[in-house]
């Protein structure tokens, strides 16, 4: 896997957050989440807001 979002991927691992749970929160499939994590497609602003608010309230979106 190419590491496009190292802070996000590392944060998920550090907090033991399952990628399936992230995909569900974003309303996307696990495959779509994978495509976003490897940089094939971009996260939308609303997805970034959900990620930050639900999983990383202590980090700003730009860091993720």
C-alpha positions, 0 to 999 in steps of 0.5 A, spaced: 500 500 500 502 506 498 502 511 504 498 517 502 495 519 508 500 517 513 497 520 519 490 518 518 493 510 517 497 511 523 492 514 527 487 508 525 492 503 527 494 507 534 487 507 536 485 500 533 480 503 529 477 498 524 477 500 517 470 497 516 468 502 521 471 508 518 467 506 511 461 505 515 461 511 518 463 515 511 457 511 508 462 508 503 464 501 501 471 498 504 474 498 497 472 505 496 475 507 503 482 503 500 482 507 494 481 513 498 487 511 503 492 509 497 490 516 493 486 513 487 480 517 489 480 523 494 476 524 500 471 529 500 470 535 505 464 532 508 468 525 509 474 529 512 469 532 517 466 526 519 473 522 520 476 528 524 469 529 528 468 522 530 475 519 530 480 524 531 477 530 535 484 532 537 487 533 530 485 538 525 483 536 518 489 538 515 494 534 519 490 528 517 
